[in-house]
Amino acid sequence: DRTMVQLACYLTERTLQEYTMLRFLPSQIAATAVLIARKSLNRHPWSPTLMKYTNLDERDLQQCVDEVRATITDTTNQQQAVYRKYSSSKFGGVAKLSL
């Protein structure tokens, strides 16, 4: 649904600003964003279909998940443009959701 897509986009776009995320493949970051979005919206986090198309399971993504969550919850980070963008109603206010 729209909220899940917007949340996954927010997480992905937010990681583009972080040097520490360069150690992960773009496919890992995308899969991690979907995983975190699904968990945050109380959906089954990872399905056989997602595993089939990504060839990744939750364990494979754990380091990336930890890094994305640390990035998103870092209150000292001064990169606020993406947060403001996804806090607006136009993007469903998904930046304000708890992860």
Biopython code that builds the backbone (N, CA, C, O; Angstrom):
import numpy as np
from Bio.PDB.StructureBuilder import StructureBuilder

atoms = [
    (1, "ASP", "N", (0.826, -1.185, 0.000)),
    (1, "ASP", "CA", (0.000, 0.000, 0.000)),
    (1, "ASP", "C", (0.870, 1.247, 0.000)),
    (1, "ASP", "O", (2.094, 1.166, 0.098)),
    (2, "ARG", "N", (0.243, 2.365, -0.108)),
    (2, "ARG", "CA", (0.944, 3.647, -0.268)),
    (2, "ARG", "C", (1.852, 3.983, 0.910)),
    (2, "ARG", "O", (2.975, 4.444, 0.706)),
    (3, "THR", "N", (1.388, 3.762, 2.132)),
    (3, "THR", "CA", (2.194, 4.090, 3.316)),
    (3, "THR", "C", (3.470, 3.263, 3.360)),
    (3, "THR", "O", (4.540, 3.782, 3.682)),
    (4, "MET", "N", (3.362, 1.994, 3.040)),
    (4, "MET", "CA", (4.552, 1.147, 3.059)),
    (4, "MET", "C", (5.562, 1.600, 2.007)),
    (4, "MET", "O", (6.763, 1.651, 2.275)),
    (5, "VAL", "N", (5.079, 1.923, 0.825)),
    (5, "VAL", "CA", (5.967, 2.389, -0.240)),
    (5, "VAL", "C", (6.634, 3.700, 0.162)),
    (5, "VAL", "O", (7.838, 3.869, -0.032)),
    (6, "GLN", "N", (5.865, 4.620, 0.716)),
    (6, "GLN", "CA", (6.428, 5.909, 1.127)),
    (6, "GLN", "C", (7.453, 5.730, 2.244)),
    (6, "GLN", "O", (8.487, 6.397, 2.246)),
    (7, "LEU", "N", (7.177, 4.842, 3.188)),
    (7, "LEU", "CA", (8.127, 4.607, 4.271)),
    (7, "LEU", "C", (9.410, 3.977, 3.738)),
    (7, "LEU", "O", (10.504, 4.375, 4.139)),
    (8, "ALA", "N", (9.294, 3.014, 2.852)),
    (8, "ALA", "CA", (10.478, 2.394, 2.255)),
    (8, "ALA", "C", (11.278, 3.421, 1.448)),
    (8, "ALA", "O", (12.508, 3.411, 1.477)),
    (9, "CYS", "N", (10.594, 4.291, 0.741)),
    (9, "CYS", "CA", (11.280, 5.350, -0.014)),
    (9, "CYS", "C", (11.999, 6.314, 0.920)),
    (9, "CYS", "O", (13.130, 6.717, 0.648)),
    (10, "TYR", "N", (11.350, 6.683, 2.014)),
    (10, "TYR", "CA", (11.977, 7.565, 3.006)),
    (10, "TYR", "C", (13.257, 6.939, 3.547)),
    (10, "TYR", "O", (14.301, 7.590, 3.587)),
    (11, "LEU", "N", (13.178, 5.687, 3.959)),
    (11, "LEU", "CA", (14.350, 5.016, 4.515)),
    (11, "LEU", "C", (15.481, 4.952, 3.490)),
    (11, "LEU", "O", (16.640, 5.203, 3.818)),
    (12, "THR", "N", (15.138, 4.619, 2.264)),
    (12, "THR", "CA", (16.140, 4.522, 1.208)),
    (12, "THR", "C", (16.754, 5.880, 0.897)),
    (12, "THR", "O", (17.973, 6.004, 0.776)),
    (13, "GLU", "N", (15.921, 6.883, 0.770)),
    (13, "GLU", "CA", (16.422, 8.219, 0.454)),
    (13, "GLU", "C", (17.285, 8.763, 1.589)),
    (13, "GLU", "O", (18.281, 9.446, 1.350)),
    (14, "ARG", "N", (16.904, 8.462, 2.796)),
    (14, "ARG", "CA", (17.670, 8.932, 3.966)),
    (14, "ARG", "C", (19.063, 8.311, 3.997)),
    (14, "ARG", "O", (20.021, 8.964, 4.409)),
    (15, "THR", "N", (19.184, 7.064, 3.568)),
    (15, "THR", "CA", (20.496, 6.409, 3.594)),
    (15, "THR", "C", (21.444, 6.986, 2.545)),
    (15, "THR", "O", (22.660, 6.844, 2.671)),
    (16, "LEU", "N", (20.908, 7.630, 1.519)),
    (16, "LEU", "CA", (21.763, 8.225, 0.493)),
    (16, "LEU", "C", (22.674, 9.310, 1.060)),
    (16, "LEU", "O", (23.699, 9.630, 0.458)),
    (17, "GLN", "N", (22.318, 9.870, 2.192)),
    (17, "GLN", "CA", (23.090, 10.954, 2.790)),
    (17, "GLN", "C", (24.197, 10.456, 3.716)),
    (17, "GLN", "O", (24.955, 11.259, 4.259)),
    (18, "GLU", "N", (24.295, 9.167, 3.898)),
    (18, "GLU", "CA", (25.212, 8.618, 4.895)),
    (18, "GLU", "C", (26.367, 7.848, 4.275)),
    (18, "GLU", "O", (26.163, 6.872, 3.552)),
    (19, "TYR", "N", (27.558, 8.290, 4.559)),
    (19, "TYR", "CA", (28.774, 7.633, 4.079)),
    (19, "TYR", "C", (28.866, 6.194, 4.581)),
    (19, "TYR", "O", (29.347, 5.316, 3.864)),
    (20, "THR", "N", (28.414, 5.951, 5.794)),
    (20, "THR", "CA", (28.516, 4.611, 6.399)),
    (20, "THR", "C", (27.714, 3.568, 5.640)),
    (20, "THR", "O", (27.967, 2.371, 5.779)),
    (21, "MET", "N", (26.760, 4.002, 4.849)),
    (21, "MET", "CA", (25.911, 3.058, 4.116)),
    (21, "MET", "C", (26.551, 2.572, 2.817)),
    (21, "MET", "O", (26.009, 1.687, 2.154)),
    (22, "LEU", "N", (27.691, 3.140, 2.450)),
    (22, "LEU", "CA", (28.341, 2.752, 1.196)),
    (22, "LEU", "C", (28.846, 1.315, 1.199)),
    (22, "LEU", "O", (29.114, 0.749, 0.139)),
    (23, "ARG", "N", (28.976, 0.731, 2.364)),
    (23, "ARG", "CA", (29.470, -0.647, 2.422)),
    (23, "ARG", "C", (28.400, -1.677, 2.045)),
    (23, "ARG", "O", (28.700, -2.863, 1.906)),
    (24, "PHE", "N", (27.168, -1.227, 1.883)),
    (24, "PHE", "CA", (26.066, -2.119, 1.521)),
    (24, "PHE", "C", (25.715, -1.943, 0.044)),
    (24, "PHE", "O", (25.788, -0.843, -0.503)),
    (25, "LEU", "N", (25.342, -3.033, -0.574)),
    (25, "LEU", "CA", (24.879, -2.976, -1.959)),
    (25, "LEU", "C", (23.528, -2.260, -2.024)),
    (25, "LEU", "O", (22.746, -2.332, -1.076)),
    (26, "PRO", "N", (23.249, -1.575, -3.126)),
    (26, "PRO", "CA", (21.938, -0.927, -3.271)),
    (26, "PRO", "C", (20.778, -1.911, -3.084)),
    (26, "PRO", "O", (19.747, -1.550, -2.516)),
    (27, "SER", "N", (20.940, -3.143, -3.555)),
    (27, "SER", "CA", (19.880, -4.141, -3.387)),
    (27, "SER", "C", (19.662, -4.480, -1.914)),
    (27, "SER", "O", (18.532, -4.741, -1.503)),
    (28, "GLN", "N", (20.727, -4.479, -1.120)),
    (28, "GLN", "CA", (20.588, -4.739, 0.317)),
    (28, "GLN", "C", (19.865, -3.587, 1.005)),
    (28, "GLN", "O", (19.029, -3.811, 1.880)),
    (29, "ILE", "N", (20.181, -2.367, 0.615)),
    (29, "ILE", "CA", (19.523, -1.197, 1.208)),
    (29, "ILE", "C", (18.035, -1.192, 0.850)),
    (29, "ILE", "O", (17.190, -0.922, 1.703)),
    (30, "ALA", "N", (17.720, -1.488, -0.400)),
    (30, "ALA", "CA", (16.316, -1.539, -0.821)),
    (30, "ALA", "C", (15.560, -2.628, -0.066)),
    (30, "ALA", "O", (14.447, -2.398, 0.408)),
    (31, "ALA", "N", (16.156, -3.806, 0.046)),
    (31, "ALA", "CA", (15.506, -4.909, 0.765)),
    (31, "ALA", "C", (15.341, -4.567, 2.238)),
    (31, "ALA", "O", (14.317, -4.885, 2.843)),
    (32, "THR", "N", (16.341, -3.922, 2.813)),
    (32, "THR", "CA", (16.273, -3.513, 4.222)),
    (32, "THR", "C", (15.156, -2.502, 4.430)),
    (32, "THR", "O", (14.426, -2.582, 5.418)),
    (33, "ALA", "N", (15.016, -1.555, 3.516)),
    (33, "ALA", "CA", (13.945, -0.558, 3.625)),
    (33, "ALA", "C", (12.574, -1.224, 3.599)),
    (33, "ALA", "O", (11.686, -0.850, 4.365)),
    (34, "VAL", "N", (12.399, -2.198, 2.730)),
    (34, "VAL", "CA", (11.129, -2.935, 2.669)),
    (34, "VAL", "C", (10.909, -3.706, 3.968)),
    (34, "VAL", "O", (9.806, -3.698, 4.514)),
    (35, "LEU", "N", (11.940, -4.364, 4.457)),
    (35, "LEU", "CA", (11.833, -5.140, 5.694)),
    (35, "LEU", "C", (11.443, -4.249, 6.875)),
    (35, "LEU", "O", (10.524, -4.576, 7.625)),
    (36, "ILE", "N", (12.140, -3.127, 7.039)),
    (36, "ILE", "CA", (11.832, -2.216, 8.156)),
    (36, "ILE", "C", (10.425, -1.629, 8.002)),
    (36, "ILE", "O", (9.688, -1.523, 8.982)),
    (37, "ALA", "N", (10.056, -1.252, 6.793)),
    (37, "ALA", "CA", (8.714, -0.691, 6.559)),
    (37, "ALA", "C", (7.641, -1.709, 6.906)),
    (37, "ALA", "O", (6.653, -1.372, 7.558)),
    (38, "ARG", "N", (7.824, -2.945, 6.478)),
    (38, "ARG", "CA", (6.834, -3.989, 6.772)),
    (38, "ARG", "C", (6.728, -4.230, 8.271)),
    (38, "ARG", "O", (5.622, -4.358, 8.796)),
    (39, "LYS", "N", (7.858, -4.293, 8.968)),
    (39, "LYS", "CA", (7.832, -4.494, 10.421)),
    (39, "LYS", "C", (7.170, -3.319, 11.124)),
    (39, "LYS", "O", (6.378, -3.508, 12.047)),
    (40, "SER", "N", (7.494, -2.113, 10.690)),
    (40, "SER", "CA", (6.946, -0.911, 11.332)),
    (40, "SER", "C", (5.441, -0.804, 11.171)),
    (40, "SER", "O", (4.760, -0.223, 12.016)),
    (41, "LEU", "N", (4.922, -1.362, 10.091)),
    (41, "LEU", "CA", (3.488, -1.311, 9.829)),
    (41, "LEU", "C", (2.783, -2.597, 10.255)),
    (41, "LEU", "O", (1.661, -2.878, 9.834)),
    (42, "ASN", "N", (3.466, -3.371, 11.100)),
    (42, "ASN", "CA", (2.918, -4.609, 11.671)),
    (42, "ASN", "C", (2.474, -5.610, 10.616)),
    (42, "ASN", "O", (1.418, -6.232, 10.729)),
    (43, "ARG", "N", (3.292, -5.750, 9.600)),
    (43, "ARG", "CA", (3.044, -6.765, 8.577)),
    (43, "ARG", "C", (4.070, -7.875, 8.742)),
    (43, "ARG", "O", (5.082, -7.703, 9.422)),
    (44, "HIS", "N", (3.804, -9.008, 8.118)),
    (44, "HIS", "CA", (4.786, -10.080, 8.153)),
    (44, "HIS", "C", (6.062, -9.521, 7.529)),
    (44, "HIS", "O", (6.038, -9.090, 6.376)),
    (45, "PRO", "N", (7.178, -9.518, 8.265)),
    (45, "PRO", "CA", (8.367, -8.809, 7.802)),
    (45, "PRO", "C", (8.993, -9.334, 6.510)),
    (45, "PRO", "O", (9.410, -8.543, 5.663)),
    (46, "TRP", "N", (9.062, -10.623, 6.354)),
    (46, "TRP", "CA", (9.756, -11.160, 5.182)),
    (46, "TRP", "C", (9.029, -12.401, 4.706)),
    (46, "TRP", "O", (8.824, -13.339, 5.476)),
    (47, "SER", "N", (8.646, -12.413, 3.469)),
    (47, "SER", "CA", (7.856, -13.523, 2.942)),
    (47, "SER", "C", (8.709, -14.399, 2.026)),
    (47, "SER", "O", (9.774, -13.977, 1.577)),
    (48, "PRO", "N", (8.247, -15.603, 1.754)),
    (48, "PRO", "CA", (8.958, -16.459, 0.794)),
    (48, "PRO", "C", (9.108, -15.791, -0.578)),
    (48, "PRO", "O", (10.108, -15.999, -1.265)),
    (49, "THR", "N", (8.132, -15.001, -0.967)),
    (49, "THR", "CA", (8.208, -14.301, -2.250)),
    (49, "THR", "C", (9.357, -13.298, -2.254)),
    (49, "THR", "O", (10.120, -13.224, -3.217)),
    (50, "LEU", "N", (9.479, -12.520, -1.166)),
    (50, "LEU", "CA", (10.584, -11.566, -1.074)),
    (50, "LEU", "C", (11.926, -12.291, -1.049)),
    (50, "LEU", "O", (12.897, -11.835, -1.652)),
    (51, "MET", "N", (11.972, -13.405, -0.358)),
    (51, "MET", "CA", (13.202, -14.180, -0.298)),
    (51, "MET", "C", (13.563, -14.709, -1.691)),
    (51, "MET", "O", (14.732, -14.714, -2.078)),
    (52, "LYS", "N", (12.560, -15.147, -2.427)),
    (52, "LYS", "CA", (12.798, -15.687, -3.764)),
    (52, "LYS", "C", (13.387, -14.627, -4.694)),
    (52, "LYS", "O", (14.344, -14.896, -5.421)),
    (53, "TYR", "N", (12.814, -13.425, -4.669)),
    (53, "TYR", "CA", (13.251, -12.387, -5.605)),
    (53, "TYR", "C", (14.532, -11.669, -5.182)),
    (53, "TYR", "O", (15.235, -11.119, -6.030)),
    (54, "THR", "N", (14.845, -11.667, -3.890)),
    (54, "THR", "CA", (16.058, -10.982, -3.437)),
    (54, "THR", "C", (17.213, -11.936, -3.155)),
    (54, "THR", "O", (18.372, -11.523, -3.112)),
    (55, "ASN", "N", (16.895, -13.199, -2.967)),
    (55, "ASN", "CA", (17.890, -14.190, -2.525)),
    (55, "ASN", "C", (18.522, -13.792, -1.191)),
    (55, "ASN", "O", (19.676, -14.120, -0.916)),
    (56, "LEU", "N", (17.754, -13.086, -0.373)),
    (56, "LEU", "CA", (18.202, -12.642, 0.952)),
    (56, "LEU", "C", (17.157, -13.034, 1.979)),
    (56, "LEU", "O", (15.961, -13.035, 1.689)),
    (57, "ASP", "N", (17.608, -13.364, 3.175)),
    (57, "ASP", "CA", (16.662, -13.551, 4.270)),
    (57, "ASP", "C", (16.963, -12.506, 5.335)),
    (57, "ASP", "O", (17.894, -11.713, 5.192)),
    (58, "GLU", "N", (16.179, -12.509, 6.394)),
    (58, "GLU", "CA", (16.332, -11.478, 7.430)),
    (58, "GLU", "C", (17.732, -11.473, 8.035)),
    (58, "GLU", "O", (18.285, -10.410, 8.317)),
    (59, "ARG", "N", (18.301, -12.647, 8.234)),
    (59, "ARG", "CA", (19.650, -12.715, 8.819)),
    (59, "ARG", "C", (20.680, -12.036, 7.923)),
    (59, "ARG", "O", (21.602, -11.384, 8.413)),
    (60, "ASP", "N", (20.523, -12.188, 6.622)),
    (60, "ASP", "CA", (21.446, -11.555, 5.674)),
    (60, "ASP", "C", (21.403, -10.031, 5.756)),
    (60, "ASP", "O", (22.387, -9.360, 5.445)),
    (61, "LEU", "N", (20.274, -9.496, 6.168)),
    (61, "LEU", "CA", (20.069, -8.050, 6.187)),
    (61, "LEU", "C", (20.301, -7.417, 7.556)),
    (61, "LEU", "O", (20.219, -6.195, 7.681)),
    (62, "GLN", "N", (20.583, -8.201, 8.568)),
    (62, "GLN", "CA", (20.611, -7.684, 9.936)),
    (62, "GLN", "C", (21.593, -6.527, 10.135)),
    (62, "GLN", "O", (21.252, -5.546, 10.795)),
    (63, "GLN", "N", (22.797, -6.622, 9.582)),
    (63, "GLN", "CA", (23.761, -5.522, 9.731)),
    (63, "GLN", "C", (23.240, -4.247, 9.085)),
    (63, "GLN", "O", (23.375, -3.159, 9.645)),
    (64, "CYS", "N", (22.654, -4.382, 7.923)),
    (64, "CYS", "CA", (22.112, -3.221, 7.227)),
    (64, "CYS", "C", (20.922, -2.637, 7.999)),
    (64, "CYS", "O", (20.785, -1.419, 8.106)),
    (65, "VAL", "N", (20.071, -3.507, 8.530)),
    (65, "VAL", "CA", (18.932, -3.063, 9.342)),
    (65, "VAL", "C", (19.421, -2.244, 10.532)),
    (65, "VAL", "O", (18.895, -1.169, 10.817)),
    (66, "ASP", "N", (20.429, -2.762, 11.221)),
    (66, "ASP", "CA", (20.974, -2.053, 12.386)),
    (66, "ASP", "C", (21.527, -0.690, 11.999)),
    (66, "ASP", "O", (21.320, 0.292, 12.713)),
    (67, "GLU", "N", (22.224, -0.625, 10.884)),
    (67, "GLU", "CA", (22.822, 0.640, 10.429)),
    (67, "GLU", "C", (21.751, 1.645, 10.006)),
    (67, "GLU", "O", (21.856, 2.831, 10.317)),
    (68, "VAL", "N", (20.730, 1.179, 9.303)),
    (68, "VAL", "CA", (19.644, 2.079, 8.894)),
    (68, "VAL", "C", (18.910, 2.617, 10.116)),
    (68, "VAL", "O", (18.625, 3.812, 10.196)),
    (69, "ARG", "N", (18.609, 1.754, 11.053)),
    (69, "ARG", "CA", (17.916, 2.222, 12.275)),
    (69, "ARG", "C", (18.764, 3.220, 13.042)),
    (69, "ARG", "O", (18.241, 4.211, 13.550)),
    (70, "ALA", "N", (20.060, 2.977, 13.133)),
    (70, "ALA", "CA", (20.956, 3.916, 13.826)),
    (70, "ALA", "C", (20.972, 5.261, 13.101)),
    (70, "ALA", "O", (20.983, 6.317, 13.733)),
    (71, "THR", "N", (20.974, 5.212, 11.794)),
    (71, "THR", "CA", (20.968, 6.440, 10.993)),
    (71, "THR", "C", (19.682, 7.224, 11.201)),
    (71, "THR", "O", (19.710, 8.438, 11.406)),
    (72, "ILE", "N", (18.569, 6.531, 11.147)),
    (72, "ILE", "CA", (17.265, 7.195, 11.260)),
    (72, "ILE", "C", (17.050, 7.782, 12.652)),
    (72, "ILE", "O", (16.456, 8.851, 12.791)),
    (73, "THR", "N", (17.525, 7.092, 13.673)),
    (73, "THR", "CA", (17.271, 7.539, 15.045)),
    (73, "THR", "C", (18.353, 8.462, 15.599)),
    (73, "THR", "O", (18.252, 8.906, 16.742)),
    (74, "ASP", "N", (19.375, 8.756, 14.815)),
    (74, "ASP", "CA", (20.456, 9.644, 15.258)),
    (74, "ASP", "C", (19.943, 11.079, 15.347)),
    (74, "ASP", "O", (19.709, 11.726, 14.326)),
    (75, "THR", "N", (19.774, 11.563, 16.552)),
    (75, "THR", "CA", (19.226, 12.908, 16.755)),
    (75, "THR", "C", (20.273, 14.004, 16.569)),
    (75, "THR", "O", (19.926, 15.183, 16.496)),
    (76, "THR", "N", (21.544, 13.629, 16.493)),
    (76, "THR", "CA", (22.595, 14.630, 16.314)),
    (76, "THR", "C", (22.859, 14.932, 14.838)),
    (76, "THR", "O", (23.588, 15.871, 14.519)),
    (77, "ASN", "N", (22.283, 14.155, 13.953)),
    (77, "ASN", "CA", (22.506, 14.347, 12.522)),
    (77, "ASN", "C", (21.830, 15.627, 12.061)),
    (77, "ASN", "O", (20.681, 15.900, 12.409)),
    (78, "GLN", "N", (22.546, 16.396, 11.286)),
    (78, "GLN", "CA", (22.008, 17.678, 10.832)),
    (78, "GLN", "C", (21.350, 17.598, 9.456)),
    (78, "GLN", "O", (20.878, 18.611, 8.940)),
    (79, "GLN", "N", (21.314, 16.419, 8.863)),
    (79, "GLN", "CA", (20.676, 16.238, 7.565)),
    (79, "GLN", "C", (19.167, 16.114, 7.787)),
    (79, "GLN", "O", (18.671, 15.027, 8.085)),
    (80, "GLN", "N", (18.447, 17.206, 7.646)),
    (80, "GLN", "CA", (17.027, 17.219, 7.986)),
    (80, "GLN", "C", (16.089, 17.367, 6.788)),
    (80, "GLN", "O", (14.873, 17.262, 6.946)),
    (81, "ALA", "N", (16.627, 17.605, 5.608)),
    (81, "ALA", "CA", (15.771, 17.866, 4.443)),
    (81, "ALA", "C", (14.870, 16.673, 4.118)),
    (81, "ALA", "O", (13.679, 16.850, 3.862)),
    (82, "VAL", "N", (15.423, 15.474, 4.125)),
    (82, "VAL", "CA", (14.625, 14.286, 3.802)),
    (82, "VAL", "C", (13.589, 14.050, 4.890)),
    (82, "VAL", "O", (12.450, 13.688, 4.595)),
    (83, "TYR", "N", (13.976, 14.254, 6.149)),
    (83, "TYR", "CA", (13.018, 14.101, 7.245)),
    (83, "TYR", "C", (11.851, 15.073, 7.065)),
    (83, "TYR", "O", (10.691, 14.683, 7.198)),
    (84, "ARG", "N", (12.155, 16.330, 6.765)),
    (84, "ARG", "CA", (11.086, 17.326, 6.572)),
    (84, "ARG", "C", (10.199, 16.946, 5.387)),
    (84, "ARG", "O", (8.976, 17.061, 5.458)),
    (85, "LYS", "N", (10.819, 16.497, 4.303)),
    (85, "LYS", "CA", (10.056, 16.108, 3.116)),
    (85, "LYS", "C", (9.051, 15.018, 3.453)),
    (85, "LYS", "O", (7.874, 15.130, 3.111)),
    (86, "TYR", "N", (9.506, 13.962, 4.123)),
    (86, "TYR", "CA", (8.637, 12.820, 4.413)),
    (86, "TYR", "C", (7.798, 13.015, 5.680)),
    (86, "TYR", "O", (7.022, 12.133, 6.050)),
    (87, "SER", "N", (7.948, 14.146, 6.334)),
    (87, "SER", "CA", (7.067, 14.485, 7.454)),
    (87, "SER", "C", (5.803, 15.184, 6.957)),
    (87, "SER", "O", (4.806, 15.270, 7.674)),
    (88, "SER", "N", (5.857, 15.678, 5.731)),
    (88, "SER", "CA", (4.709, 16.403, 5.184)),
    (88, "SER", "C", (3.572, 15.436, 4.841)),
    (88, "SER", "O", (3.788, 14.243, 4.625)),
    (89, "SER", "N", (2.380, 15.978, 4.799)),
    (89, "SER", "CA", (1.207, 15.157, 4.481)),
    (89, "SER", "C", (1.253, 14.649, 3.039)),
    (89, "SER", "O", (0.659, 13.617, 2.726)),
    (90, "LYS", "N", (1.944, 15.358, 2.177)),
    (90, "LYS", "CA", (2.077, 14.929, 0.784)),
    (90, "LYS", "C", (2.735, 13.549, 0.695)),
    (90, "LYS", "O", (2.440, 12.771, -0.212)),
    (91, "PHE", "N", (3.627, 13.256, 1.642)),
    (91, "PHE", "CA", (4.317, 11.968, 1.676)),
    (91, "PHE", "C", (3.838, 11.106, 2.844)),
    (91, "PHE", "O", (4.549, 10.209, 3.298)),
    (92, "GLY", "N", (2.660, 11.378, 3.313)),
    (92, "GLY", "CA", (2.025, 10.548, 4.327)),
    (92, "GLY", "C", (2.568, 10.709, 5.735)),
    (92, "GLY", "O", (2.178, 9.962, 6.632)),
    (93, "GLY", "N", (3.455, 11.663, 5.947)),
    (93, "GLY", "CA", (4.021, 11.871, 7.278)),
    (93, "GLY", "C", (4.784, 10.665, 7.801)),
    (93, "GLY", "O", (4.893, 10.480, 9.013)),
    (94, "VAL", "N", (5.311, 9.846, 6.906)),
    (94, "VAL", "CA", (5.928, 8.581, 7.324)),
    (94, "VAL", "C", (7.200, 8.758, 8.148)),
    (94, "VAL", "O", (7.580, 7.856, 8.894)),
    (95, "ALA", "N", (7.859, 9.904, 8.022)),
    (95, "ALA", "CA", (9.091, 10.133, 8.799)),
    (95, "ALA", "C", (8.781, 10.214, 10.294)),
    (95, "ALA", "O", (9.669, 10.019, 11.124)),
    (96, "LYS", "N", (7.548, 10.495, 10.634)),
    (96, "LYS", "CA", (7.157, 10.618, 12.039)),
    (96, "LYS", "C", (6.756, 9.289, 12.670)),
    (96, "LYS", "O", (6.545, 9.215, 13.881)),
    (97, "LEU", "N", (6.650, 8.235, 11.852)),
    (97, "LEU", "CA", (6.287, 6.925, 12.386)),
    (97, "LEU", "C", (7.443, 6.357, 13.197)),
    (97, "LEU", "O", (8.610, 6.609, 12.898)),
    (98, "SER", "N", (7.102, 5.584, 14.229)),
    (98, "SER", "CA", (8.168, 4.927, 14.995)),
    (98, "SER", "C", (8.597, 3.655, 14.273)),
    (98, "SER", "O", (7.779, 2.918, 13.721)),
    (99, "LEU", "N", (9.893, 3.426, 14.296)),
    (99, "LEU", "CA", (10.413, 2.265, 13.574)),
    (99, "LEU", "C", (10.606, 1.128, 14.539)),
    (99, "LEU", "O", (11.038, 0.047, 14.140)),
]
sb = StructureBuilder()
sb.init_structure("model")
sb.init_model(0)
sb.init_chain("A")
sb.init_seg("    ")
for serial, (resi, resn, name, xyz) in enumerate(atoms, 1):
    if name == "N":
        sb.init_residue(resn, " ", resi, " ")
    sb.init_atom(name, np.array(xyz, "f"), 0.0, 1.0, " ", f" {name:<3s}", serial, name[0])
structure = sb.get_structure()
